Amino acid sequence: MRLTSSDAHRFWRKVDVTTPDLCWPWLAAVTSCGYGSFGIKCNTAAAHRVAYTLTHSVIPAGMVIRHTCDNPLCCNPAHLLLGTQLQNVQDMVNRGRIYDRKGVLNGRARFTEQQVRDIRMLHALGWNLSVLAETYGCSVQLVHRMAARKAWKHVT
């Protein structure tokens, strides 16, 4: 991302720059994910990435900018770190911001834990995978993955 001095001036006018240790919130457009959005020519960029670029350096391809403050609107360069997506996810895990959505807690779940137990029991009793799939209205592959404990691993 190439930024001019007028881009920089326009950018910082949209940031509430306070003391060095506090978050500097983005005051303009926000994405549906809760991050600041800054328009550059005919494109948009995440505000925290622009703040990092203006104060540190160009962000290498494949790298992300991590927030040490967990505030997606923060543009304080002291709160921004260069890292990998894996490091970013590890930050989420370490800070308790990732939620375990196994089983019925997953909004896309089509079965209950009891149905998975029943499928496993019936398979163990010799029911054919095709018959189970037809009975439960799903694919043979899914029934096989449940029976082999490759899907719904948490169900005992």
C-alpha positions in Angstrom: 0.0 0.0 0.0 1.5 3.3 -1.1 0.5 6.3 1.0 1.1 9.9 0.3 1.6 12.6 2.9 -2.0 13.8 2.2 -3.2 10.3 2.8 -1.4 10.3 6.1 -2.8 13.7 7.1 -6.3 12.6 6.2 -5.8 9.3 8.1 -4.6 10.8 11.4 -7.6 13.2 11.4 -9.8 10.2 11.8 -8.0 8.8 14.8 -8.5 9.9 18.4 -4.9 10.3 19.4 -4.7 10.4 23.1 -1.8 9.5 25.5 0.8 7.0 24.3 -0.4 4.1 26.5 -4.1 4.3 25.7 -5.9 3.0 22.7 -6.3 5.5 19.8 -9.7 4.6 18.4 -10.6 4.9 14.7 -13.5 7.5 14.4 -14.6 6.9 10.8 -16.1 4.0 8.8 -16.1 0.6 10.4 -16.4 -2.8 8.7 -19.0 -5.4 9.7 -16.1 -7.2 11.5 -15.6 -4.1 13.7 -12.3 -2.9 12.2 -11.7 0.6 11.0 -11.8 1.1 7.2 -9.8 3.8 5.4 -10.3 4.7 1.7 -7.2 5.1 -0.4 -7.8 6.0 -4.0 -10.3 3.4 -5.2 -9.5 0.9 -2.5 -10.0 0.5 1.2 -7.6 -0.7 3.9 -7.9 -1.7 7.5 -7.2 1.3 9.6 -4.8 -0.5 12.0 -2.8 -1.7 9.0 -2.5 1.9 7.7 -1.4 3.1 11.1 1.3 0.4 11.2 2.5 1.2 7.7 2.6 4.9 8.5 4.6 4.5 11.7 6.7 1.4 11.2 7.1 0.0 7.7 5.5 -1.7 4.8 3.7 -4.9 5.9 5.3 -7.9 4.2 3.1 -10.2 2.1 1.3 -12.8 4.1 1.8 -11.0 7.4 -0.9 -9.6 9.7 -1.0 -6.8 12.2 -1.9 -8.0 15.8 -3.5 -5.9 18.4 -1.9 -6.2 21.9 -4.9 -4.4 23.3 -7.6 -6.6 21.7 -9.4 -3.5 20.4 -10.1 -3.8 16.7 -10.6 0.0 16.4 -7.3 0.8 18.0 -4.7 2.6 15.7 -2.1 3.3 18.4 1.2 2.1 16.8 2.5 1.0 20.3 -0.4 -1.5 20.4 0.3 -3.0 17.0 2.6 -5.9 16.2 3.6 -7.6 13.0 3.0 -11.3 13.0 1.7 -14.4 11.3 -1.9 -15.5 11.2 -0.9 -18.4 13.4 0.4 -16.0 16.0 -2.8 -14.0 15.7 -4.9 -17.0 16.4 -2.6 -18.0 19.3 -3.2 -14.6 20.8 -7.0 -15.2 20.6 -6.6 -18.6 22.3 -4.2 -17.2 25.0 -6.6 -14.3 25.8 -9.7 -16.4 25.9 -11.3 -14.8 22.9 -11.9 -18.0 20.9 -14.9 -20.1 21.7 -15.3 -23.8 21.4 -18.3 -24.5 19.1 -18.4 -28.2 19.1 -21.5 -30.3 18.5 -24.9 -28.6 18.9 -23.1 -25.3 19.9 -22.1 -25.1 16.2 -24.8 -23.3 14.3 -24.4 -25.6 11.3 -24.8 -28.8 13.4 -27.4 -31.2 11.9 -27.3 -33.8 14.7 -27.4 -34.0 18.4 -24.9 -35.8 20.5 -27.5 -38.5 21.2 -28.0 -39.1 17.5 -24.3 -39.5 17.0 -24.2 -42.0 19.8 -27.1 -43.9 18.2 -25.4 -43.9 14.8 -22.2 -45.3 16.4 -24.1 -47.9 18.4 -26.1 -49.0 15.3 -22.9 -49.2 13.2 -21.3 -51.3 15.9 -24.3 -53.6 15.8 -23.7 -54.2 12.1 -26.0 -51.6 10.4 -24.8 -50.8 6.9 -23.4 -47.2 6.4 -25.8 -46.7 3.5 -28.8 -47.6 5.5 -27.7 -45.3 8.4 -27.1 -42.5 6.0 -30.6 -42.9 4.5 -32.2 -43.2 7.9 -30.5 -40.1 9.2 -30.8 -38.1 6.0 -27.1 -37.5 5.3 -24.2 -38.8 3.3 -22.5 -42.1 3.7 -19.2 -40.2 4.2 -20.6 -38.3 7.1 -22.0 -41.4 8.8 -18.6 -43.1 8.2 -16.7 -40.1 9.8 -19.1 -40.1 12.8 -18.8 -43.9 13.3 -15.0 -43.7 12.9 -14.9 -40.8 15.4 -13.3 -38.5 12.9 -16.4 -36.2 13.2 -18.0 -35.4 16.5 -14.8 -36.5 18.3 -15.9 -35.0 21.5 -18.9 -37.3 21.9 -18.2 -40.3 24.1 
